[in-house]
Amino acid sequence: MHRGGRRAAMVAVGMLALAPASASAASSQFSTTSQGVQQPLHVRGASGSFGDQELSLPPFSVFCAAARATGEPGPGYTQLHNDIKLSRCATAVRIGEQSVTVPAKVKSVIDLFYKGDGDSSLVNPVVVVIPALKCTITIAEGAQLQNAYSGSLTGKGAGKATLPYENITVPARDLRDFPTGFQHRLQIENDQVGLLYSFAGGCANLQPASQGSYSGSMVEEAIHGNFEFVPGSEWNQIENSEEEPPEGWDIEKVAGT
């Protein structure tokens, strides 16, 4: 290769290494594939046993036995949109000296946009009702939720972010849709903090002690396709392209040849 020639793709890769480390999390993707072709697909998810889902809204903590989700990756695959429906919910209330468990109803879906960095945003109001107390709790929309899993750790893992997403592989239900016989799914370990809420009805005199949170575990899958979280995906998505170098650019010296 000679001076004044075209710039090689490997030079562009080397320059990419100068990008700040934080760019990796910001550009991570939720990818969906079907027959090896990347395209947006609808996804669905489900949770586990009682207590797996929790809305912490001091002084109440609402535990839900199950959750189901439907959604799809957002534009550019950088976000996952989920409508999460909580069911079979209960909360503990004090009556005199005793603590009694009473039903609670989460009347709205939790409409979340998960981001590639582990955080999310709530884009709709959520209403929780405790019929025994005639208490209504309204969670405000627009909250930018921080996921505790993505924060800095202490001790041995200090400074390393741990994202709340994990790829798992399971046998495919329909081998015609998945030629390999296996499907990628995504497990989401929620620990979203930052819910703003207020009380009305029988508990209108209560004041929120702090911001609330939503925690729980969901397993997502793409319907008729694979679903996978790709951390730092921008490192693998540089196109091989050639362009004229700036005047005086010594391509041999940069390429080390």
N, C-alpha and C positions, 0 to 999 in steps of 0.2 A: 504494500500500500504506500502511496507517495503523498508528499505535501500537496495540499490543495485538492485531494481526492474527497470522495464522499465519506461522511461520518458513519462509522459502523454502529450497529444496534448495541453491541456490548459496551460502547462508550456511554450510551444513554442509560444502560443498566447501572453502570458504575456511578453515574451522577445521581441516580435515584437513591443510592445508599446515604446521601447527604441529607435526605428528608428527615425531619424530626420524628422521634419514636412515637409521639402522640398521634401522628397521622395514621398509624397502623390501626388503632382502635376506631378512629373516626370513619375509616373507609372499609371496615369489615362488612361482610355481606351475609344475608340470608339467601341462599341459592336454592332454586327449585329446578329440577330437571325431569324430563320425560323422554325416554329412549335416547338419552345423551344430548338432547337439545335444550338449551337453557330458555325457559319461558315462565311467565308468571302463572302459578297454579293455586287453586284454593287449598287451604290447609284446615285440619281439624285436630283437636286435642282433648285429652281427658286427664283427670287427676286421680288420686288414690283414695285413702280411707279417711274416716272422720278426724277432724282436726288438722287435716293436711292443708286446708285453706283457711286463712285467718285475716279478718279485717280488724286491726287494732285501732279503736277509736275511743280513747280514754274518756270517761271511766268504763266504757264497754269494750269487750273483746268478743267479736262475733266469729264463731267457728263453724265452718261449713263442711259437710260430709263429702261433697263432690263438686266438681266443676267441669264444664265442657266448654270448648272454645271452637270458634270458626273464624276464618280470616284468610289473608293472603299476604305475600310479601309486597311491600310498597314499591313505588317507582324506583328503578335502579337497584332493587334488592337490598337497599341499605336499611330498610325498616320492615318489621313484621307487624301487620295490623291484626289484632285479635279482639273479638267480642267474647268476653268470658262470662258465662252464666253460672252463678253460684246457687247451690240447692242444698236442702236439708240442713238448715243453719240454726244455731242456738247460741244463747249467751247466758251468763250467770248474773243474777241480780240478788241483792241482799234484802230480805224481808225480816225485820227484827234482827235477831242474832244469827239467822240462818241464811245460807247461800243456796238459792234455788235456780236450776237451769230451766229457762223458758225459751219457746221458739222465737226465732227472728227471721225476717223475710228480707232478702236483698232483691228489691223489686225491679232494679235496672241491671242491665249487663254492664260489666266493666269494660269500657271501650279503650283499649290501650294500643299505643304504637311503641313497640320495642325498637330500640336503636342498636346499632352494631357495637356501641361502647358499653352496653349493659344497662343503661338507663332507659327510661320510658316516659311517655306523656299520657295523661288521662284527657280524653277529648270529649267527654260527656259527663253530665251530673249523674251521681249514683244515689238512689234513695234506699235507706235501710229502715225497716219498721219493726218495733218490738211491741206486738199487740197487747201483751199483758199490762204494759205501762202506758199504752197509747202514746208511745214515744216515736218520733220520726227523726231520723238522722239524715242529713243531706250532705253528700260529699261534693264539693265544687269541682266543676270541670276546669281544664286548663293547667292542672298541676304538672310541673316538671319533676318527675320522680327519680330519685337517685337510688341506684341499686347498691346495697351494702357489699355485695360480692365484688363489685368493680373498684372498691376503695383500696387505699394502701394498707397493706398488712403490717403487723408488728412482729418483732422477733426475727426468726430465721428468714421469713419470706418478705421482710420489709421492702417497700418500694415496688413490689411486683403486683400488678393488677390481676385479679382472678375473675374472669368473666363468668356469668351465671348460665352459660350455654354449654351443652355437652352433646356431641354427636354419638348416637347409638345405632347399631345395625341389627336388624331383625329379619327373619325369613319373610319373603314377599308372599302376599296372599295369591297373587295372580302372576304366574311366571311369564305370561304373554306380555304383561306390562313392564316387567323387570327381568330382562334377559339374564342378568347375573344370578337371579334367584334370591337376592337380598335387597332390602330397602334401607336407606338412611333416614333416621328420624332425629328430632331435636328435643332434648330435655331442657326445660327452663326452670331454674331454681330461683323463684321470685323472692326478693326481699326489698320491695319498693317502699321508700320512705319519702313523705312529703305531701300526704293527703290533707287538704284543708276541709274542715267540716263544721257543721252547726247543728244545734238541737232545736226541736220544736215539739208542740203538743204537751204530753205529760212530763216531758223532761226539758221544757223550754228554759227553766231556770238554771240548768247546768251550763258550765263554761268549759269548752275544750281545754284540756290540760296541756296539750302539745299538738304537733302535727301527727296525723295518723299514718298507718302503714298497711300494706297488703303483702302477705307472704304466702307461699305455697309452691307446689311443684306440678308442672304440666309436661306431658309428652306430646309433641306435635308431629304430625305426619302430613305430607302432601297427598291429596287424593289422586290416584292414578299417576304417581310420579314420586321422585325422591326429594327429600327436604334436608338441607344441610347448612350448618353455620360455618362460614369460611373466615377465620380471623386473619387480619392483615392481608386481605386478598389482593390489594393493589400491587404487592410485590410480584405477583404472577401475571399481571395483566398489562404489561407493557408491549406495545405492538412493534414488530420489526419494521422499521422505517428508515429511510435514508434521506438526508437533506444536505445541502451545500454548507460546509463549515464556515465560520466567520473568517474574514481576511486575516491571514497570518497564523491560522490554526495549524499546529503541528500534529497531525493525526498519528504519525509514527511514534512520537514521544509519548502521547497519551495512551496509545494502545500497547506500548511497551515492546514494539517490534523493531 
